[in-house]
Amino acid sequence: MKKNTASDNKVALQRDASFSRRNFLRGLGACIALPAFESLLPTKLFAADTLPASGLATTATGAPLRTAFVYFPNGAIPAAWWPATDGKDFPLSRTLQPLASSQKQVQVVGGLELLTAMPGSDGGGDHARANGTFLTGVRLKKSATDIQDGISIDQVIARQIGHLTRFPSLELTCDAGRNTGACDSGYSCAYQYNLSWSSSSTPMTPEANPRQVFERLFGAGAPGERVENAKRRRQEQRSILDFVRQDARDLARCLGSRDRDKLDQYLTGVRELEARIQKAERAGGVKDPMVPTPDGIPADYAQHIQLMYDIMVLAFQTDSTRVATMLLAHDGSNRPFTDIGIPEGHHDLSHHQNKEDRIEKVSQIDLWYVQQFAKFLDKLQAVKDVDGHSILHNTMIVYGGGNADGNRHTHVNLPILLAGAGGGTLTPGRFVKQGGKPATNLYLSMADRMGVKNLERFGDSTGRLADI
């Protein structure tokens, strides 16, 4: 019989410490992870001697530290993206105007590069390379069948901190994925439809269906049981919370007044989210988005994105995971944006040939994506974490893409934002020009803050970003 090593014991203690700060309401086929409550925390939670010795994914206050990576396609119009001046209290550019309410929690990072997406001797395929190397920094093999990429930074982090939460990582998309066949100039579709990679040949296929993600996070039981429970809930038109209502009442009696308000606010948010998913499913066939839409996914793209962002908020709020990726659309996406008066495809417009009307339309699409992201940040800012800070304060979120200027397929000076304060380890509210460094340098610096050990290099990194 194998004896537990000191390392095994440390991992177990870290897991126990993490789960002791969360509570679960259990009912018939349901398990709801709740935020941490002051009333149920040990009084020494924030004392130095109670923090995990390794500092894994934990802030200085003892609260969870999270990280996320959000990808938008086809680059951005540089003149509309970049602020006029750098430094603190920078003026927001046209595209970044929606971030006004969260500007002090956002860092615009200029001068980052993705040289592994450059053509080299491989010729066409910039969209596949941009998408496939964004989080790996590894040169792709140009093949439709022999896939060779690299492990992505989110999975590097998840391997070391994943044991602290119920789910090591969460992979989301608002796109219909393809993992087989050729997509862009002979590159496998797997490169273009995945951000996260667990190995050089294995993508972490993201989930596009909000209901499936929601039930994965908040359902219980074996897969067969979970499906039957989901059917039963839908048939009886009862919220998942109806199965745990009595447990919620019992828990409320153990909480202080502030925590009871927090519990009520949280449960109301979960119920509202599930109601929105149900409504979106019922209206799924009404509006034609002009792209194939799997069953269960809202026809309205903005609604789909916001549902996924809301689920990410809940996943972080309940400490169900501390690592997430979101692919808003694959690079090369030719989705039209008829809701804002743009019937042409995004990719077609991105090759604007310096025509003012096409540049204007792409700028409007860039602005639209930032508007969706800004709503996500506002929600994270509005939710208080266990230490009294906002969840956004205790999070690091990269928002960006692997193409810079979509018209010319450039991969230098990428449009990248770093949102959140990383639990106080980042200095947001600035525009910082990094002067031509690999994006992987940023990822190394983020991994350090997540407590990742023994990661000297990552992908094509040349060091760490000191000024973030």
C-alpha positions, 0 to 999 in steps of 0.5 A, spaced: 500 500 500 502 506 497 504 511 503 502 518 502 508 523 501 509 530 504 507 532 497 501 528 497 499 531 504 500 538 502 496 537 496 490 534 500 491 540 505 490 545 500 484 541 497 481 541 504 482 548 505 479 550 498 473 546 500 472 549 507 471 556 504 465 553 500 458 550 502 454 546 497 446 545 497 444 538 495 438 536 493 435 531 488 440 530 482 442 537 484 449 540 487 449 548 488 456 551 489 455 557 493 460 563 495 464 563 501 460 566 507 464 570 513 459 567 518 462 560 516 469 562 515 474 560 521 476 567 524 483 566 522 482 565 514 486 571 512 492 570 517 498 568 514 499 562 518 493 559 514 494 560 507 497 555 503 504 554 503 505 554 496 501 560 495 497 556 489 492 561 486 491 565 492 491 572 494 495 575 499 488 576 503 487 568 502 481 569 497 481 565 490 485 568 485 483 566 478 485 567 471 481 567 464 483 568 457 478 571 452 479 571 444 476 575 439 477 574 432 480 578 426 484 583 429 482 590 430 482 597 427 489 600 430 487 607 429 480 606 433 483 601 438 490 604 441 489 610 446 492 617 444 497 617 450 500 612 454 501 612 462 496 612 467 489 615 466 490 614 459 484 617 454 480 611 452 480 610 444 473 610 440 473 602 441 475 602 448 470 607 450 465 601 453 470 600 458 469 607 462 466 604 468 471 599 469 477 603 466 481 603 473 481 595 473 483 595 465 490 595 463 492 596 455 498 592 453 501 595 447 507 592 443 506 584 444 507 579 439 505 572 436 511 571 432 509 564 431 503 566 427 507 569 422 507 565 415 515 563 415 515 558 409 508 555 410 505 561 406 497 562 407 493 560 414 494 566 418 487 565 422 489 558 424 496 560 426 493 566 430 488 562 433 492 556 434 498 559 437 495 564 441 495 561 448 501 556 446 506 560 443 508 554 439 509 553 431 504 549 428 505 543 423 501 545 417 497 539 416 490 537 416 491 530 420 498 530 423 496 535 429 502 538 432 501 544 437 503 545 444 500 545 451 496 552 452 498 556 458 491 555 461 492 548 462 499 549 464 496 553 470 490 548 471 495 542 472 498 545 478 492 548 481 486 544 478 486 540 485 483 546 489 477 546 485 471 542 482 473 543 475 481 544 474 479 549 468 473 551 464 473 552 456 467 556 453 466 558 446 460 561 442 462 558 436 460 551 432 467 547 433 470 543 428 476 538 430 477 534 424 478 536 416 482 542 413 480 549 414 485 555 413 490 553 407 491 546 409 491 547 417 487 542 421 480 545 423 482 543 430 487 549 430 482 554 429 476 552 433 480 551 440 484 556 444 486 551 450 490 545 449 492 539 454 498 537 449 501 538 442 496 534 439 490 534 444 485 540 444 481 542 450 474 542 446 470 548 448 463 547 450 458 552 446 451 550 449 450 554 455 445 549 458 450 544 458 455 548 461 450 550 466 448 543 468 455 541 468 457 546 473 451 545 477 448 538 476 450 532 480 450 525 479 452 520 473 452 522 466 445 518 465 442 520 472 444 528 470 440 527 463 434 524 466 434 530 472 435 535 467 429 532 463 425 532 469 427 539 471 425 541 464 418 537 464 416 540 470 418 547 469 422 547 475 428 551 477 434 547 479 434 551 485 427 548 487 431 541 489 435 545 494 430 550 497 429 547 504 437 546 504 438 554 503 433 555 508 436 551 513 443 554 511 440 561 511 439 560 519 446 559 520 448 566 517 449 573 519 444 578 516 450 580 511 451 573 508 443 572 508 443 578 503 449 575 499 445 568 499 439 571 497 442 575 491 446 569 489 441 564 488 436 570 485 442 570 480 442 563 478 435 563 478 435 568 473 440 565 469 437 559 468 430 562 466 434 566 461 437 560 458 430 557 458 427 563 454 433 563 449 432 555 448 424 557 447 426 562 442 431 559 438 428 558 431 425 565 431 431 569 429 436 567 423 443 569 425 445 566 418 450 561 421 448 554 423 446 554 430 446 547 434 440 546 438 440 549 445 444 555 443 441 562 443 440 565 436 442 572 438 449 572 438 449 577 444 445 573 448 449 567 447 456 571 449 452 574 455 450 567 457 457 564 457 460 570 461 454 570 466 456 562 467 464 564 467 462 569 473 458 564 477 464 559 476 468 564 479 464 566 484 462 559 487 470 557 486 468 552 481 474 553 477 480 558 477 482 557 470 477 559 464 478 560 456 472 563 452 473 563 444 468 568 442 469 566 435 474 563 431 479 567 427 477 568 420 470 568 422 465 571 417 459 572 421 455 578 419 452 583 424 445 585 422 443 587 429 448 593 428 446 594 421 452 590 418 450 584 413 457 583 410 461 578 413 466 580 419 472 576 415 470 579 408 470 586 411 477 585 415 480 585 408 478 592 407 483 595 402 483 601 406 476 603 404 473 608 409 466 605 409 469 598 410 474 600 416 468 604 419 464 597 419 470 593 422 471 599 427 463 598 429 464 590 430 470 591 434 466 596 439 461 591 439 465 586 442 468 590 447 461 592 449 460 585 451 466 584 454 465 591 458 458 588 461 462 582 463 467 586 467 462 590 470 458 584 473 465 581 476 466 588 479 459 588 482 460 581 486 464 581 492 469 576 494 470 573 500 475 578 502 471 584 501 474 586 494 470 585 488 471 578 484 474 582 478 480 585 483 482 578 485 482 576 477 487 576 471 483 576 464 486 577 458 482 579 452 485 579 445 487 576 439 492 573 435 491 578 429 493 585 429 491 588 423 486 584 420 487 587 413 494 585 412 494 579 417 500 582 422 501 579 428 505 584 432 503 590 437 497 585 438 490 588 441 490 586 448 487 588 454 489 585 461 483 586 466 483 585 473 488 587 479 490 580 480 489 580 487 493 587 488 499 584 484 497 588 478 497 595 476 491 596 472 488 603 469 494 604 465 496 604 457 503 600 457 507 600 451 512 593 452 516 595 446 516 588 442 515 582 446 512 575 446 505 575 448 508 569 452 512 573 456 505 576 459 503 569 460 509 567 464 508 573 469 501 571 470 503 564 471 508 566 477 502 570 480 498 563 480 503 560 484 506 556 478 512 553 480 518 551 475 516 554 469 522 558 466 520 558 459 513 558 456 513 557 448 517 562 445 518 567 451 524 571 452 523 573 459 517 576 464 514 582 463 516 586 469 511 592 468 504 590 469 
